[in-house]
């Protein structure tokens, strides 16, 4: 069998593995607040998230097309199949390391950093499409800031509207509403995160000469949606604990505000075809809500640890990808 074809098959397999890991790595994004307030039992929450992640992944392909063409040109990328395989391996390694230690790092940062690192290792810094790459990086930076602000505003609104309401009744109503907002959150996660692997597979198909355009093939969309849905069904309890309880003590109203604000940001990004980190967006929404509720109630040491991980993910994943590229070149 042709070496390029073997590598392309490996890329498809590892891209689906990445999506599967992304599913259980980022399960917490959709359901941590609902589980922590007991609005949903963990098993029911994970099942709901898995189904809606799958449905959301089939919703559109705009983000996938952005990843396919805006970081590097897959049609001219030198040794493109090996570059993409190295990037996937690096992103998977970093995701597993951060999952093991319960750190809610960004799968998006890991993948984008890995693609850039492997491409630079192959053809130098000039290979990057700087306008598209910077646009993606700006979306990754700005989206958590927006999520923080929107979370702060939404919860501040809740405080004014419900300040004289009966606490028990209000909590019960918000707990019911949390089921809907968690569902919305899971769906929005699928619309953005699953598309990243779709874009990577499409890049591999183009590099191998198996595709001539940037459209996402239907089988790629279904395969990635299935992988993410299955991964979500496995669950990521370590990160659920961090997001659901180690940032702040979450109550039903907090959870609704956080879910609403993060879902709005993710839907907005998907609408304009930009990848964002759902991990960063959800965590920042919770921080914004917590700051509005009571600044001292936020566990800022956990937030600081998360921010450090956010900052180092891009360069570390890029370095791992570059090393992976050189190692793969020794054997391929």
C-alpha positions as CSV (number, residue, x, y, z in Angstrom):
1,X,0.0,0.0,0.0
2,X,1.2,3.5,-0.8
3,X,2.9,5.2,2.1
4,X,0.9,8.4,1.7
5,X,-2.3,6.4,1.8
6,X,-1.2,4.6,5.0
7,X,-0.4,8.0,6.6
8,X,-3.7,9.4,5.6
9,X,-5.6,6.4,7.1
10,X,-3.5,6.9,10.3
11,X,-4.5,10.6,10.3
12,X,-8.2,9.8,10.0
13,X,-7.9,7.2,12.8
14,X,-6.0,9.6,15.1
15,X,-8.4,12.5,14.3
16,X,-11.3,10.4,15.4
17,X,-9.3,9.4,18.5
18,X,-8.7,13.1,19.1
19,X,-12.4,13.8,18.8
20,X,-13.2,10.9,21.2
21,X,-10.7,12.3,23.7
22,X,-12.1,15.8,23.2
23,X,-15.5,14.4,24.0
24,X,-14.5,13.0,27.4
25,X,-11.9,15.8,28.0
26,X,-14.5,18.5,27.5
27,X,-17.7,16.7,28.8
28,X,-17.3,18.9,31.9
29,X,-17.9,22.0,29.8
30,X,-21.5,21.1,29.2
31,X,-22.6,19.4,32.4
32,X,-20.3,20.3,35.3
33,X,-22.6,23.0,36.6
34,X,-25.8,20.9,36.3
35,X,-24.2,18.0,38.0
36,X,-22.7,20.1,40.8
37,X,-26.1,21.6,41.7
38,X,-27.8,18.2,41.4
39,X,-30.1,19.5,38.6
40,X,-29.1,16.4,36.7
41,X,-27.8,13.0,37.8
42,X,-24.3,12.4,36.4
43,X,-25.4,9.5,34.2
44,X,-28.4,11.4,32.8
45,X,-26.2,14.5,32.2
46,X,-23.6,12.6,30.3
47,X,-26.2,10.8,28.2
48,X,-27.8,14.1,27.3
49,X,-24.5,15.7,26.5
50,X,-23.4,12.8,24.3
51,X,-26.6,13.0,22.2
52,X,-26.5,16.8,21.8
53,X,-22.8,16.9,21.1
54,X,-23.5,14.5,18.2
55,X,-26.4,16.5,16.9
56,X,-24.5,19.8,17.3
57,X,-21.5,18.4,15.3
58,X,-23.8,17.8,12.3
59,X,-25.1,21.3,12.4
60,X,-22.5,23.1,10.2
61,X,-19.0,22.9,8.8
62,X,-17.9,26.6,8.8
63,X,-15.4,26.2,11.6
64,X,-14.0,23.0,9.9
65,X,-13.3,25.0,6.7
66,X,-11.6,27.7,8.7
67,X,-9.2,25.2,10.2
68,X,-8.6,23.5,6.8
69,X,-7.3,26.7,5.1
70,X,-6.6,29.5,7.5
71,X,-3.5,28.2,9.4
72,X,-1.5,26.7,6.4
73,X,-2.3,26.0,2.8
74,X,-3.0,22.2,2.6
75,X,-2.6,22.3,-1.2
76,X,1.0,23.3,-1.0
77,X,2.1,22.1,2.4
78,X,5.4,20.3,2.2
79,X,5.2,16.7,3.5
80,X,1.6,17.6,4.5
81,X,0.4,14.1,5.6
82,X,3.3,13.7,8.0
83,X,2.8,17.3,9.3
84,X,-0.9,16.6,10.1
85,X,-0.2,13.2,11.7
86,X,2.5,14.8,13.9
87,X,0.1,17.6,14.9
88,X,-2.6,15.1,15.9
89,X,-0.2,13.0,18.0
90,X,1.0,16.1,19.8
91,X,-2.5,17.3,20.5
92,X,-3.6,13.9,21.8
93,X,-0.5,13.7,24.1
94,X,-1.2,17.1,25.6
95,X,-4.9,16.4,26.0
96,X,-4.2,13.2,27.9
97,X,-1.6,14.8,30.2
98,X,-3.9,17.6,31.2
99,X,-6.9,15.2,31.5
100,X,-4.8,13.0,33.9
101,X,-4.0,15.9,36.1
102,X,-7.6,17.2,36.0
103,X,-6.6,20.5,34.3
104,X,-9.3,22.0,32.0
105,X,-6.9,22.9,29.2
106,X,-7.9,23.7,25.7
107,X,-8.2,21.0,23.1
108,X,-8.5,23.9,20.5
109,X,-5.2,25.5,21.7
110,X,-3.5,22.1,21.6
111,X,-4.6,21.3,18.1
112,X,-4.0,24.7,16.6
113,X,-0.6,25.0,18.3
114,X,0.3,21.5,17.1
115,X,-0.6,22.2,13.5
116,X,1.5,25.4,13.5
117,X,4.4,23.7,15.2
118,X,4.5,20.7,12.9
119,X,4.1,22.9,9.8
120,X,7.0,25.2,10.9
121,X,9.2,22.1,11.5
122,X,8.4,21.0,8.0
123,X,8.8,24.3,6.0
124,X,9.8,27.1,8.4
125,X,7.8,30.1,9.8
126,X,6.9,31.4,6.3
127,X,4.5,28.5,5.9
128,X,1.9,30.0,8.2
129,X,-1.0,32.1,6.9
130,X,-0.4,34.8,9.4
131,X,-3.7,36.7,8.7
132,X,-5.8,33.6,9.2
133,X,-3.6,32.3,12.1
134,X,-3.8,35.6,14.0
135,X,-7.5,35.7,13.4
136,X,-7.9,32.3,15.1
137,X,-5.6,33.2,17.9
138,X,-7.5,36.5,18.5
139,X,-10.8,34.5,18.7
140,X,-9.2,32.2,21.3
141,X,-8.0,35.1,23.4
142,X,-11.1,37.4,23.1
143,X,-13.8,34.7,23.6
144,X,-12.9,34.0,27.3
145,X,-12.8,37.7,28.1
146,X,-16.3,38.1,26.5
147,X,-17.5,35.1,28.4
148,X,-16.3,36.5,31.6
149,X,-18.1,39.8,30.9
150,X,-21.3,38.3,29.7
151,X,-21.4,35.9,32.7
152,X,-20.9,38.9,35.0
153,X,-23.7,40.9,33.4
154,X,-26.2,38.0,33.2
155,X,-25.8,37.1,36.9
156,X,-26.0,40.7,37.9
157,X,-29.3,40.9,36.1
158,X,-30.5,37.8,37.9
159,X,-29.6,39.3,41.2
160,X,-31.6,42.4,40.6
161,X,-34.7,40.6,39.2
162,X,-34.8,37.8,41.8
163,X,-33.5,39.6,44.9
164,X,-36.9,39.5,46.7
165,X,-37.9,36.0,45.5
166,X,-38.4,33.0,47.7
167,X,-35.0,31.2,47.8
168,X,-36.3,27.7,47.9
169,X,-38.8,28.2,45.0
170,X,-36.2,30.2,43.0
171,X,-33.6,27.5,43.3
172,X,-36.1,24.8,42.3
173,X,-37.1,26.8,39.2
174,X,-33.5,27.5,38.3
175,X,-32.6,23.9,38.8
176,X,-35.2,22.9,36.2
177,X,-34.0,25.7,33.9
178,X,-30.5,24.3,34.2
179,X,-31.5,21.2,32.4
180,X,-32.4,23.3,29.4
181,X,-29.2,25.5,29.6
182,X,-27.0,22.4,30.0
183,X,-28.6,20.9,26.9
184,X,-28.0,24.2,25.0
185,X,-24.4,24.2,26.2
186,X,-23.9,20.6,25.0
187,X,-25.3,21.4,21.6
188,X,-23.1,24.5,21.2
189,X,-20.1,22.5,22.2
190,X,-20.8,20.0,19.4
191,X,-21.2,22.8,16.8
192,X,-17.7,24.1,17.4
193,X,-15.4,21.5,18.9
194,X,-16.2,18.5,16.6
195,X,-15.5,20.6,13.5
196,X,-11.8,20.9,14.4
197,X,-11.1,17.2,13.7
198,X,-13.2,17.5,10.5
199,X,-10.9,20.3,9.3
200,X,-7.8,18.2,10.1
201,X,-9.1,15.1,8.2
202,X,-10.0,17.4,5.2
203,X,-6.4,18.8,5.3
204,X,-5.1,15.2,5.2
205,X,-7.3,14.3,2.3
206,X,-6.2,17.4,0.3
207,X,-2.5,16.7,1.1
208,X,-2.8,13.1,-0.1
209,X,-4.5,14.3,-3.3
210,X,-7.7,12.6,-2.4
211,X,-9.8,15.8,-2.4
212,X,-9.5,19.0,-4.6
213,X,-11.7,21.4,-2.6
214,X,-12.1,22.5,1.0
215,X,-15.7,21.3,1.4
216,X,-16.2,18.8,4.3
217,X,-17.3,15.4,3.1
218,X,-20.4,14.0,4.7
219,X,-18.7,10.8,5.9
220,X,-16.1,13.0,7.7
221,X,-18.8,15.0,9.4
222,X,-20.7,11.9,10.6
223,X,-17.5,10.1,11.7
224,X,-16.3,13.0,13.8
225,X,-19.8,13.6,15.3
226,X,-20.0,9.9,16.3
227,X,-16.5,10.0,17.8
228,X,-17.2,13.0,19.9
229,X,-20.6,11.7,21.0
230,X,-19.0,8.4,22.2
231,X,-16.2,10.2,23.9
232,X,-18.7,12.4,25.8
233,X,-20.6,9.3,26.9
234,X,-17.4,8.0,28.6
235,X,-17.2,11.2,30.7
236,X,-14.3,13.2,32.2
237,X,-14.8,13.1,35.9
238,X,-11.5,14.6,36.9
239,X,-12.3,17.8,34.9
240,X,-15.9,17.8,36.0
241,X,-14.7,18.1,39.6
242,X,-12.4,21.1,38.7
243,X,-15.0,23.0,36.6
244,X,-18.0,22.1,38.8
245,X,-16.6,22.8,42.2
246,X,-13.0,24.0,42.4
247,X,-13.6,27.4,40.8
248,X,-16.5,28.4,43.0
249,X,-19.5,26.9,44.9
250,X,-22.1,26.7,42.2
251,X,-25.8,27.3,42.9
252,X,-28.7,26.8,40.3
253,X,-28.8,30.5,39.4
254,X,-25.1,30.6,39.0
255,X,-25.2,27.5,36.8
256,X,-27.9,28.9,34.5
257,X,-26.0,32.2,34.1
258,X,-22.7,30.5,33.3
259,X,-24.4,28.1,30.8
260,X,-26.3,30.8,29.0
261,X,-23.2,33.1,28.7
262,X,-20.9,30.4,27.5
263,X,-23.5,29.0,25.0
264,X,-24.0,32.5,23.6
265,X,-20.3,33.0,23.0
266,X,-19.8,29.6,21.4
267,X,-22.8,30.0,19.1
268,X,-21.6,33.4,18.1
269,X,-18.1,32.0,17.2
270,X,-19.6,29.1,15.3
271,X,-21.8,31.6,13.4
272,X,-18.8,33.5,12.1
273,X,-16.8,30.3,11.5
274,X,-14.2,30.7,14.2
275,X,-12.9,28.0,16.5
276,X,-12.9,28.8,20.2
277,X,-11.9,26.9,23.3
278,X,-15.1,25.7,24.9
279,X,-13.0,24.9,28.0
280,X,-11.8,28.5,28.3
281,X,-15.2,30.0,27.5
282,X,-17.1,27.9,30.1
283,X,-14.5,28.4,32.8
284,X,-14.4,32.1,32.2
285,X,-18.2,32.3,32.3
286,X,-18.1,30.7,35.7
287,X,-15.4,33.1,36.9
288,X,-17.5,36.0,35.6
289,X,-20.6,34.8,37.4
290,X,-18.6,34.1,40.5
291,X,-17.1,37.6,40.5
292,X,-20.6,39.1,40.2
293,X,-21.9,36.9,43.0
294,X,-19.0,37.3,45.5
295,X,-15.4,37.9,44.4
296,X,-14.1,36.3,47.6
297,X,-16.1,33.2,46.8
298,X,-14.1,32.5,43.7
299,X,-11.1,30.1,44.2
300,X,-8.6,32.3,42.4
301,X,-5.8,29.8,42.9
302,X,-7.6,27.3,40.7
303,X,-8.3,30.1,38.2
304,X,-4.6,31.0,38.2
305,X,-3.6,27.4,37.6
306,X,-6.0,27.2,34.7
307,X,-4.8,30.5,33.1
308,X,-1.2,29.3,33.3
309,X,-2.2,26.1,31.5
310,X,-4.1,28.2,28.9
311,X,-1.0,30.3,28.2
312,X,1.5,27.4,27.9
313,X,-0.7,25.0,25.8
314,X,0.0,26.7,22.5
315,X,3.8,26.8,22.7
316,X,4.1,23.4,24.4
317,X,1.9,21.6,21.9
318,X,3.8,23.3,19.1
319,X,7.1,22.0,20.5
320,X,5.7,18.5,20.9
321,X,4.4,18.6,17.4
322,X,7.7,19.7,16.0
323,X,9.5,16.9,17.8
324,X,6.9,14.4,16.7
325,X,7.4,15.6,13.1
326,X,11.1,15.0,13.2
327,X,10.7,11.6,14.9
328,X,8.1,10.5,12.3
329,X,10.4,11.6,9.5
330,X,13.0,9.1,10.8
331,X,10.7,6.2,10.2
332,X,8.5,7.3,7.2
